[in-house]
Amino acid sequence: MGGETVPSAADWKIGVDIGGTFIDFCALETRSGQVASLKVLTTPDDPGAELMTGLSLLAEREGLDPAAVTRFVHGTTVGVNTIIQRKGAPLALFTNAGFEDVIELARLRMPETYSLFCCRPEQLITRDRVFGIPARMRSDGRETVKPDLEAVAAAVASAKARGAVGIVVAFLHAWRDGAQEEAVKAEIARLAPDLFVFTSAEVWPVIREYERTTTAILNAYVHPRIAGYLTALEQRLADRGVPARALLTKSNGGVMNAAEGKRACVSMLLSGTASGVIGATWFARQAGEKRVLTLDIGGTSADFALIIDGEPQFGTGEMIGEFPLYIPSVSVSSIGIGGGSIASVDGQGVLHVGPESAGSTPGPACYGRGGEQATVTDAMVVCGWLGHSEMAYGQLKMDAGLARAAVVPLAEKLGRSVEDTAQAILDIVVSEMFVEVEKLSSRAGVDLKDFTLMPFGGGGPMLAAFLARELGMSRLLAPRRPGVVSALGGLVADLRGDFVRTLFAELSAAVLPQLKAAAAAMVQDGRSWLAAQGHAGPADLRFSADMRYVGQSYEIEVPLQPAWLEAGNPEAITREFHRTHARIYDFDDPDGRIEIVNLRLSAIGAGPVLTFPEAEEIDVAAMPEREIAIHTGGTRKAVGLYRRADLQPGSRFAGPAVVAQEDTTVAIPAGATARVDSHLNLHLTFAE
């Protein structure tokens, strides 16, 4: 497996995921079956320092030997935070003369079509650093105007004078032939070797110049910070004596080595959210659940995804801050609601929650780290659902007095009790999540009553049951360690490389040789990529194509069998397109002409097979450790407090109740019954 070394007496595999508040660790010693998990507060001022802290704690508490680490997989938010905070590299864009407004025009759509106050986002490359180069290639690949190298020299000088440290070269029809872009890149390297350069064709060679250009810009914008971060990460691991090559989780749910990550930065922008879905998929398969809605709540956001027939869903066009990302990604919907989201009352006396977050510094008021503004976590403490045990593996002790003090100013503005104000904060959070999930289910065309809700992250299990009730879902599954599901996702993830070739041709006998040649070349690229990652096992090659009826503006992705491409079988490809179109739109045209726009390949090298201990279920009523008081439904109630570590396979109990554990707290409302399965997953069933 890529990134692994020859095992010693012990064999540790570690998955790490960095969120807005905590860095999560999931470590497995494969020979003994020992599983260790951990949370450490992030260090925004020194990204990566918390990683070393976590390794030290694992060594101290679990006996981890750094020299015995054979797999180290790491997900990070450095890239996405760089874009959201607009702290990336100053860039210049070289494009065709006359097309300097490509990123300003985009697709001529406003972010909010019906809002009178909507405005376009400020671009990552300012207009004064966009340069038009006389050059032209036709859509069929014929060069009609060679790049003007004198214009390139003048543009390089101007770009440097305006502070650019990197250049993106994006020309028309480079998806057909990237030679013009490469010629300009070579000239820039000759004139200014101190500048880094990316071409659109090397980043993601797809048709449509805006999508190709903006993807290349995102890649270049985060390149210096990600490259610097990964270089420091590799050095820190080497200094700690970890022999395993660092692997990085990718937006597509797979992993790649750190060396590639320094150039293919755009592939890891959504690594954290994607690895969470991959971890949830692993747990779903283990529990026999085929249709799952995932809910990942961290300190700053809530992320939702669908698992259908045991597989995560993929797509393109995911948003990174205000910008679309056009590479294959695990489909995730997100809103700015998390455990650290700050509650406020506006000038009209209306209560709001988020998107501003207290993060890890200073964090929610109840953490006692200097935070004074009320957050979702503080509201949970005031209502009694939290605060009955230490959190984050003993690193945090909730202070109910500080939480209450933070909510008091809001209660005074609203003229309500502190408890009712805290409950209102939670109601708003559930309402915001409800709206987002309804959008997701509508787009996917699914009925959520057929799904199981799987919460994870530090905040997911706190709020999931309330959301499930509002959605009319009858089942909830909370994994044994919900707080580290994303870290586990990296641990079990496959190597996965995505490749694309734009064909833009009508499906007919005439295009079959071109289609077969493209497929064969992509297979070679995929196998070479896996070999470069250190993978020596079999490869799983999955083809698909972006296809449409002639005259349509946009495509659908159609899965294709490799045998159809090898044999040149247009009938099978046609049937699959009609079937997929009918499934999505409830319509197909058997006599319609069909175009293939892009051919896609995912080259997959299987990740490690992990097995966790399983015990026999014994039907027994669980006994609470003690009773606690919570505020729910406008009244104060006494409910049972259960310790997750004390719940045995087969244990059953009824809500309302609270289950406390090292990495999160599970809030169980009235009307729910709980059962622990043989893998120590907690299942909730809600009364009809």
Secondary structure as UniProt FT lines:
FT   TURN            2..3
FT   STRAND          12..18
FT   STRAND          22..29
FT   TURN            30..33
FT   STRAND          34..41
FT   TURN            44..45
FT   TURN            47..48
FT   HELIX           49..62
FT   HELIX           66..68
FT   STRAND          69..75
FT   HELIX           78..84
FT   TURN            85..86
FT   STRAND          91..96
FT   TURN            97..98
FT   TURN            100..101
FT   HELIX           102..105
FT   TURN            106..107
FT   TURN            113..114
FT   TURN            116..117
FT   HELIX           127..129
FT   STRAND          130..133
FT   STRAND          136..137
FT   TURN            139..140
FT   STRAND          143..145
FT   HELIX           149..161
FT   TURN            162..163
FT   STRAND          166..169
FT   TURN            172..176
FT   HELIX           179..191
FT   TURN            193..194
FT   STRAND          196..199
FT   HELIX           200..203
FT   HELIX           209..240
FT   STRAND          246..249
FT   TURN            251..252
FT   STRAND          255..257
FT   HELIX           258..261
FT   TURN            262..263
FT   HELIX           265..268
FT   TURN            269..270
FT   HELIX           271..287
FT   STRAND          291..297
FT   STRAND          302..308
FT   TURN            309..310
FT   STRAND          311..312
FT   STRAND          314..315
FT   STRAND          318..320
FT   TURN            321..322
FT   STRAND          323..325
FT   STRAND          329..330
FT   STRAND          333..335
FT   TURN            339..340
FT   STRAND          341..345
FT   TURN            347..348
FT   STRAND          351..357
FT   TURN            359..362
FT   HELIX           365..367
FT   HELIX           376..382
FT   TURN            383..384
FT   STRAND          390..391
FT   TURN            392..395
FT   STRAND          396..397
FT   HELIX           400..414
FT   HELIX           418..444
FT   HELIX           448..450
FT   STRAND          452..456
FT   TURN            457..459
FT   HELIX           460..471
FT   STRAND          475..478
FT   HELIX           482..484
FT   HELIX           485..492
FT   STRAND          495..506
FT   HELIX           509..511
FT   HELIX           512..532
FT   TURN            533..534
FT   STRAND          540..549
FT   TURN            550..551
FT   STRAND          556..560
FT   HELIX           562..567
FT   HELIX           570..585
FT   TURN            590..591
FT   STRAND          594..605
FT   STRAND          620..621
FT   STRAND          626..632
FT   TURN            633..634
FT   STRAND          635..643
FT   HELIX           644..646
FT   TURN            649..650
FT   STRAND          651..654
FT   STRAND          657..660
FT   STRAND          665..668
FT   TURN            670..671
FT   STRAND          672..676
FT   TURN            678..679
FT   STRAND          682..686
//
